[in-house]
């Protein structure tokens, strides 16, 4: 009898271990941008959640699995939008540009579908309360019809919205997806990844495909995209089979002026630290910003550079904010809260 019980237990464990990978193949990439999910959780935690929306990972799942995170909402096709809208509202109330940017990027991420080349449906039953979120659609499977043009349009619109809140428009590239998979792939996994690492496996495994060049993004943000900015939102929504082009709202066109323009016209000395903010709440100064790369680089941000000084300075402030928040959460900075860190980031950006 004992031997029979052991055999049954072994059979259950074996069956459980075999079943798990099948689920992961059906939803193969919801954790690919884990770095964005982490920031989304921070944004949602900043304020209330009146609709009891679940963890942001649910918004990236296929329809059946996404139902687990609906809370008091009812449309799985709008869960990603509603989650992004909630996070953006909380981050905006707190004046946290980093988390507002994360909410915008999250809204543009690809949702899981059941097969390679299958598009996800657009949200049509509700409209986001924040126009910045409402302007954005999710990426589509890179193997689907017209995906290259659709995803490029989404990224350019996303860049405009990020710039409109004072963020670095080049962060729109973080919403990119994978190289196209093979139509008919029985695993539905394509070229995706789903292992959980803080930087996102799409970044850790170098699988992120840029949908646009930095020059195209800069042109879209400055309104010099040869007419592309007038049609990117409409093109993205039409491609997701949601509405016709005539019903799409016009995208926001942003002109970069002020400090960024002035900074671009000056010539800093070699090695000069252009980050002047000296606050060190939490025990960390903002990393140095110096001339280099495409224009400016932030110390410690390997492989990343910025065309505009303002964007580099903002990244420096964001890095300091993350370090401060880590110290606050771990108890290393006694008496310091995440809210204090966010307030310091606001001061840093103002400087």
Buried (B, 14 or more C-beta within 10 A) or exposed (E): EEEEEEEEEEEEEEEEEEEEEEEBBBBBBBBBBBBBBBBBBBBBEBBEBEBEBBEBBBBBBBBEBBBBBBBEBEBBBBBBBBBBBBBBBBBBEBEBBBBBBBBBBBBBBBBBBEBBBBBBBBBBEBBBEBEBBBBBBBBBBBBBEEBEBBBBBBBBBBBBBBBBBBBBBBBBBBBBBBEBBEEEBEBBBBBBBBEEBEEBBBBBBEBBBBBBEBEBBBBBBBEEBEEBBEBBBBBBBBBBEBEEEEEBEEBBBBEBEEEBEEBBEEEBEEEEBBBEBEBEBBEBBBBBBBBBBBBBBBBEBEEBBBBBBBBBBBBBBBBBBBBBBBBBBEEEBEEBEBEBBBBBBBEBBEE
